[in-house]
Amino acid sequence: MPVSFCAEGDRRIILWAAILASSMGFIDSSVTSIALPAMREALGASLPEAQWINAAYLLAVSSLVLVGGAMGDRFGIARIFSLGILVFVAGSLACAFAVSPGQMIAARAAKGLGAAMMVPGSMAMISRAYPRDERGRALGLWAGASTLTTAMGPVIGGMFVTWGGEIGWRLVFGLNLPLGMVALWLVRGRTPGDVGKPGVRVDLSGAALATLGLGLMAWVLTDAAAPIWVAFASVASLAAFLVWEAVTPTPMLRLGLFRNRTLALTNVVTFVLYFALNGVMFYLPMAAVTAWNVTALEVTAAFLPISLLIGVLSAPAGRLADRWGAGPLMAAGSALVAVAYAGLWHFAPDGQFWTHVVPFTALAGLGLGLVVAPLTAAAMQGAEDGEQGAASGVNNAVARVAGLIAVALLGRVAAEAYGPGAPGFGVTADTPAHLAATGAAFGSVALSASLMAALAAALALLVARPVR
């Protein structure tokens, strides 16, 4: 097999195709959270339906992303990458034209399927296109550009929602059409050596069991009235998934990876910390737009510092992790996130977005800037040679599952804290009772997230230092 499947002159073009495609996937969750209050009003969606608009995407990505990588190996990385872009763009257009919550949920699930094929192929294409001595620089450019687009995505989405009138939130999804078409055009015909490996098997049975188990779990956590059999079916499906992965010769998740203590602990920290992050970032725009008199564009002030600080601090935090070990950096960063979310909980009843919320989300961004690179390094350190890609995929999937469960579970926490009165959490109103109930609801979410981040800090101290 040749080192590269594309000509030397096409490498930079492949790099830009990967950047555009990855950017679409990275910005989706944050942009959707910002647009969700407007979407709920236009579609008449309840709070559980709003949770499923987010959960459908995360469910598809988290349960299928490992299979997406295997499909690239089997049928050709660029071919599956391109198919993922097409599915993602088609799902985005379906979102833009949705007229009911059910249509939106289905379209979001289609986008998640596309992302599961598209995102793993981005880094794989870069790795295959560049020789080893140039690969690190190319991946650095990919990471830097993706961080920039991830930071700017919510701002652009906020502008569309704030100034676009009734169709503003629909324009957010329409933006993916030109980005996806340009990425497809860039990659077309430039990977003639990417023919796949016909002998590679794809673990579709494992993917089906994981999707069923996680989907039923999301149902139970979202709907307090869900039948008891749903909970038992979820547990049985996930147990069957683990048994299947242990006996199948081509598992999507090799359970032997978790025999390494560092890798196992790192994924637990990932789950707990990303549970906290996703919970706050999903429900914050609902509270701010519907009760605190904040526009969708202004809400981006709470998102932008996080992306920027992660981009600025990741490189120096990675160097410090090499010197001191990943654990102390992960613990310090998670502790800052816990303090920040505790501040959000304390000041949530006031609803003072600019004086209280934005500074504390910036503090959380500082903490995450210390965490992200060391956490990735720890996941890679825990993997054996030749399995770094699998370890990275597992870590990414764990973060997505954390978001799925956080949004489902914390929605019930918010609804119970809001109370039985109208109009309900996440619905626009300007009465004092609504302001107080919204503050209590989001405060409960922030407190739960703060406790989870504190748990992540404690667990991170157990991550071993690298052996030199």
C-alpha positions in Angstrom: 0.0 0.0 0.0 1.5 3.4 -1.0 2.1 6.0 1.7 -0.3 8.5 0.0 -3.4 7.9 -2.1 -3.2 11.3 -3.8 -0.7 13.3 -5.8 1.6 15.7 -4.1 0.0 18.7 -5.6 -3.5 17.6 -4.3 -2.5 17.3 -0.7 -3.4 20.9 0.3 -6.7 20.6 -1.5 -7.5 17.4 0.4 -6.6 19.3 3.6 -9.1 22.1 2.9 -11.8 19.6 2.0 -11.2 17.9 5.4 -11.3 21.3 7.2 -14.6 22.3 5.6 -16.3 19.0 6.3 -15.0 18.8 9.9 -16.2 22.4 10.5 -19.7 21.5 9.6 -19.7 18.7 12.1 -18.0 20.6 14.9 -20.2 23.7 14.8 -23.5 21.8 14.5 -24.3 21.3 18.2 -23.5 24.8 19.3 -25.3 26.5 16.4 -28.4 24.3 17.0 -28.4 25.2 20.7 -28.4 28.9 19.9 -31.2 28.5 17.3 -33.3 26.2 19.4 -35.5 28.8 21.1 -36.5 30.2 17.7 -37.0 26.6 16.3 -39.2 25.6 19.3 -41.4 28.7 18.7 -41.7 28.1 14.9 -42.3 24.4 15.2 -44.4 24.4 18.3 -42.0 21.9 20.0 -42.3 20.9 23.6 -39.2 20.6 25.9 -38.9 16.8 25.4 -39.2 17.3 21.6 -36.5 20.0 21.8 -34.3 17.5 23.7 -34.8 14.9 21.0 -33.9 17.4 18.3 -30.5 17.4 19.9 -30.4 13.8 21.0 -31.2 12.4 17.6 -28.0 13.9 16.2 -25.9 12.8 19.1 -27.4 9.3 19.2 -26.5 8.7 15.5 -23.0 10.1 15.9 -22.1 8.4 19.1 -23.4 4.9 18.1 -22.1 5.0 14.5 -18.9 7.0 14.5 -16.7 3.9 15.0 -18.5 2.1 12.3 -18.0 5.1 10.1 -14.3 4.7 10.4 -14.5 1.0 9.6 -16.6 1.7 6.6 -13.8 4.0 5.3 -11.3 1.2 5.6 -13.6 -1.2 3.9 -14.9 0.9 1.0 -12.4 3.7 0.7 -11.9 6.7 3.0 -12.6 9.4 0.5 -15.7 7.5 -0.8 -17.3 7.2 2.6 -16.2 10.7 3.5 -18.0 12.1 0.4 -21.1 10.0 1.1 -21.1 11.4 4.6 -21.0 14.9 3.3 -23.9 14.2 1.0 -26.0 12.7 3.8 -25.1 15.6 6.1 -26.0 18.3 3.6 -29.3 16.5 2.7 -30.1 16.3 6.4 -29.3 20.0 6.8 -31.7 20.9 4.0 -34.4 18.7 5.6 -33.8 20.7 8.8 -34.2 24.0 7.0 -37.5 22.9 5.5 -39.0 21.1 8.5 -42.5 22.1 9.5 -43.0 19.9 12.6 -40.9 18.6 15.5 -41.0 15.1 14.1 -39.6 16.1 10.8 -36.8 18.1 12.5 -35.9 15.1 14.7 -35.7 12.8 11.7 -33.6 15.3 9.8 -31.2 15.7 12.7 -30.8 11.9 12.9 -29.9 11.9 9.2 -27.3 14.6 9.9 -25.8 12.5 12.7 -25.5 9.6 10.3 -23.7 11.8 7.8 -21.4 13.1 10.5 -20.5 9.6 11.6 -19.2 8.9 8.1 -17.7 12.3 7.5 -15.8 13.2 10.7 -13.6 10.0 11.0 -12.6 10.4 7.4 -11.3 13.9 7.8 -8.3 13.0 9.9 -7.8 9.7 8.1 -7.6 11.4 4.7 -5.0 13.9 5.9 -3.0 11.1 7.4 -3.1 9.1 4.2 -2.5 12.1 1.9 0.7 13.4 3.7 3.9 11.6 4.3 4.9 11.0 7.9 7.4 13.8 8.1 4.7 16.4 7.0 1.7 14.9 8.7 2.0 16.6 12.0 2.1 20.1 10.5 -0.9 19.2 8.3 -2.9 18.0 11.2 -1.9 21.1 13.1 -3.3 23.3 10.3 -6.5 21.2 10.3 -6.9 21.6 14.1 -6.2 25.3 14.0 -8.6 26.0 11.1 -11.3 23.8 12.6 -11.0 25.6 15.9 -11.4 29.0 14.2 -14.5 27.9 12.2 -15.9 26.3 15.3 -15.5 29.6 17.2 -17.1 31.6 14.3 -19.9 29.2 13.6 -22.1 30.2 16.6 -21.6 33.9 15.8 -22.7 33.5 12.2 -25.7 31.4 13.5 -26.6 34.0 16.0 -26.5 36.7 13.3 -28.9 34.7 11.1 -31.3 34.0 14.0 -31.3 37.6 15.3 -31.5 39.4 12.0 -33.0 36.8 9.6 -36.6 37.2 10.9 -38.8 34.1 10.8 -36.5 32.2 8.4 -33.3 33.1 10.3 -33.0 29.7 12.0 -33.6 28.0 8.7 -30.7 29.9 7.1 -28.4 28.4 9.8 -29.0 24.9 8.3 -28.8 26.2 4.7 -25.3 27.4 5.3 -24.1 23.8 5.1 -25.1 23.5 1.5 -22.3 25.6 0.0 -19.7 24.4 2.5 -20.5 20.8 1.7 -20.6 21.2 -2.1 -17.2 23.0 -2.0 -15.7 20.1 0.1 -17.1 17.6 -2.4 -15.7 19.4 -5.3 -12.3 19.7 -3.7 -12.0 16.0 -3.0 -13.5 14.7 -6.3 -11.1 12.7 -8.4 -8.1 13.5 -6.2 -7.7 10.1 -4.4 -7.3 7.5 -7.1 -5.3 5.2 -4.8 -8.0 5.1 -2.1 -9.6 1.7 -3.1 -10.4 0.3 0.4 -9.9 -3.2 1.6 -12.5 -5.7 0.5 -11.6 -8.1 3.3 -12.4 -5.7 6.1 -15.7 -6.4 8.0 -18.0 -3.7 9.4 -19.6 -4.4 12.7 -23.2 -3.5 11.8 -24.7 -5.8 14.5 -22.7 -3.9 17.2 -23.9 -0.6 15.7 -27.5 -1.7 15.8 -27.3 -2.9 19.4 -25.5 0.3 20.5 -28.1 2.5 18.7 -31.0 0.6 20.2 -29.6 0.7 23.8 -28.6 4.3 23.8 -31.9 5.4 22.1 -34.0 3.6 24.7 -31.8 5.1 27.4 -32.5 8.6 26.0 -36.2 7.8 26.0 -36.2 6.8 29.6 -34.2 9.8 30.8 -36.2 12.3 28.7 -39.8 11.0 29.5 -40.7 10.4 33.1 -43.8 8.5 31.9 -41.8 6.0 29.8 -42.9 2.4 30.4 -40.7 0.4 32.7 -40.0 -2.2 30.0 -38.0 0.6 28.1 -35.5 0.8 30.9 -35.1 -3.0 31.0 -34.8 -3.2 27.2 -32.1 -0.5 27.2 -30.0 -2.3 29.8 -30.5 -5.6 27.9 -29.5 -4.1 24.6 -26.3 -2.5 26.0 -25.4 -5.7 27.8 -25.9 -7.6 24.5 -23.7 -5.0 22.8 -20.9 -5.6 25.3 -21.2 -9.4 24.9 -21.2 -9.1 21.1 -18.1 -6.9 21.1 -16.3 -9.5 23.3 -17.0 -12.4 20.9 -17.1 -10.9 17.4 -13.8 -11.1 15.4 -14.3 -7.5 14.1 -15.7 -5.4 16.9 -16.4 -1.7 16.5 -15.3 -1.3 20.1 -12.4 -3.6 21.2 -13.0 -4.0 24.9 -9.4 -5.0 25.5 -8.5 -1.3 25.1 -9.9 -0.6 28.6 -7.5 -3.0 30.3 -5.2 0.0 30.3 -5.9 1.9 33.5 -4.9 5.3 32.0 -7.1 4.9 28.9 -10.1 3.7 31.0 -9.7 6.6 33.5 -9.3 9.1 30.8 -12.6 8.0 29.2 -14.4 8.2 32.5 -13.1 11.8 33.0 -14.2 12.6 29.4 -17.7 11.3 30.1 -18.1 13.2 33.3 -16.6 16.5 32.1 -18.4 16.5 28.8 -21.7 15.7 30.6 -21.2 18.9 32.5 -20.2 21.0 29.4 -23.0 19.8 27.1 -25.7 20.2 29.8 -24.8 23.9 30.4 -24.2 24.8 26.8 -27.5 23.2 25.7 -29.8 24.8 28.3 -28.1 28.2 28.7 -29.4 29.7 25.4 -32.9 28.5 26.3 -32.8 30.4 29.6 -31.0 33.5 28.2 -33.3 34.0 25.1 -36.6 33.1 26.7 -36.3 34.8 30.1 -33.3 37.1 30.3 -34.0 39.3 27.3 -30.9 38.2 25.4 -30.8 37.9 21.6 -29.4 34.8 19.9 -26.4 36.8 18.7 -25.6 38.0 22.2 -25.8 34.5 23.5 -22.7 33.7 21.4 -20.7 35.8 23.9 -21.0 32.8 26.2 -19.8 30.4 23.5 -17.0 32.3 21.8 -14.5 32.5 24.8 -14.6 28.7 25.1 -13.6 28.0 21.5 -11.0 30.8 21.5 -9.4 29.8 24.8 -9.3 26.1 23.8 -7.5 27.1 20.6 -5.0 29.4 22.3 -4.2 27.2 25.3 -4.2 23.7 23.8 -0.6 23.9 22.5 1.0 25.2 25.8 -1.2 22.9 27.9 0.0 20.0 25.7 3.6 20.9 26.4 2.9 21.2 30.1 1.2 17.8 30.1 4.4 16.3 28.5 6.4 17.7 31.4 4.1 17.2 34.4 1.7 14.5 33.2 -1.9 14.9 31.9 -3.6 14.3 35.2 -2.7 17.5 37.1 -3.6 19.7 34.1 -6.9 17.8 33.6 -7.7 18.1 37.3 -6.9 21.9 37.4 -8.9 22.6 34.3 -11.9 20.5 35.5 -11.8 22.3 38.9 -12.0 25.7 37.1 -15.0 24.4 35.2 -16.6 23.3 38.5 -16.1 26.7 40.0 -17.4 28.5 36.9 -20.6 26.4 36.9 -21.1 26.9 40.6 -21.0 30.6 39.9 -23.7 30.2 37.2 -25.8 28.3 39.7 -25.4 31.0 42.4 -26.3 33.9 40.0 -28.8 32.2 37.8 -31.8 33.6 39.6 -30.6 37.2 38.8 -30.5 36.5 35.1 -27.7 39.0 34.6 -26.2 37.7 31.4 -23.3 40.2 30.8 -22.2 40.8 34.4 -22.4 37.2 35.7 -23.0 34.6 33.0 -20.4 35.7 30.4 -17.5 36.0 32.9 -18.2 32.6 34.4 -18.5 30.9 30.9 -15.1 32.5 30.1 -13.7 31.0 33.3 -15.1 27.6 32.1 -13.4 28.2 28.8 -10.1 28.8 30.6 -10.5 25.4 32.4 -11.4 23.6 29.2 -8.3 25.1 27.5 -6.2 23.4 30.1 -8.1 20.1 29.8 -8.6 19.3 26.1 -5.0 18.7 24.9 -3.9 16.8 28.0 -7.0 14.6 27.8 -6.3 13.7 24.2 -2.7 13.0 25.1 -3.7 10.7 27.9 -6.1 8.8 25.7 -3.3 8.3 23.1 -0.8 7.4 25.9 -3.1 4.7 27.1 -3.3 3.0 23.6 -0.9 0.5 22.4 1.0 1.0 19.1 -1.3 0.7 16.2 -4.4 1.4 18.2 -4.2 5.2 18.6 -6.8 5.7 16.0 -9.2 3.4 17.7 -8.5 5.0 21.1 -9.2 8.5 19.6 -12.5 7.2 18.1 -13.6 5.7 21.4 -12.8 8.9 23.2 -14.8 10.9 20.7 -17.7 8.6 21.0 -17.7 8.7 24.8 -17.9 12.5 24.6 -20.9 12.3 22.3 -22.6 9.8 24.6 -22.0 12.1 27.5 -23.8 14.9 25.7 -26.7 12.6 24.7 -27.3 11.5 28.3 -26.7 15.0 29.8 -29.3 16.7 27.6 -31.8 13.9 28.3 -31.3 13.7 32.1 -30.8 17.4 32.8 -34.0 18.3 30.9 -36.0 16.5 33.5 -34.0 18.3 36.2 -34.8 21.6 34.7 -38.5 20.8 34.2 -38.9 19.7 37.8 -37.1 22.8 39.1 -39.2 25.0 36.9 -42.4 23.6 38.4 -45.8 22.9 36.9 -46.8 26.4 36.0 -47.1 27.9 32.5 -45.5 28.7 30.1 -42.7 26.2 30.9 -38.9 26.2 30.7 -37.5 27.4 27.4 -40.7 29.2 26.3 -40.6 33.0 25.9 -42.4 35.1 28.5 -41.6 38.2 30.5 -43.5 37.6 33.8 -41.6 37.7 37.1 -42.8 34.2 37.9 -41.3 32.9 34.6 -38.0 34.7 35.3 -37.8 33.2 38.8 -38.8 29.7 37.6 -36.3 29.8 34.7 -33.5 30.9 37.1 -34.3 28.0 39.4 -34.4 25.6 36.4 -31.1 26.7 34.9 -29.5 26.9 38.3 -30.3 23.3 38.9 -28.7 22.4 35.6 -25.6 24.4 36.4 -25.3 22.9 39.9 -25.5 19.4 38.5 -22.9 20.3 36.0 -20.6 21.8 38.7 -20.8 18.6 40.7 -19.9 16.5 37.7 -17.0 18.8 36.8 -15.7 18.5 40.4 -15.9 14.7 40.1 -13.9 14.9 36.9 -11.2 16.9 38.7 -11.0 14.2 41.4 -10.8 11.4 38.9 -8.2 13.2 36.8 -5.8 13.1 39.7 -5.8 9.3 39.4 -4.4 9.4 35.8 -0.8 8.2 35.9 2.1 10.3 34.7 3.7 9.1 31.5 6.7 6.8 31.9 9.8 8.3 30.4 
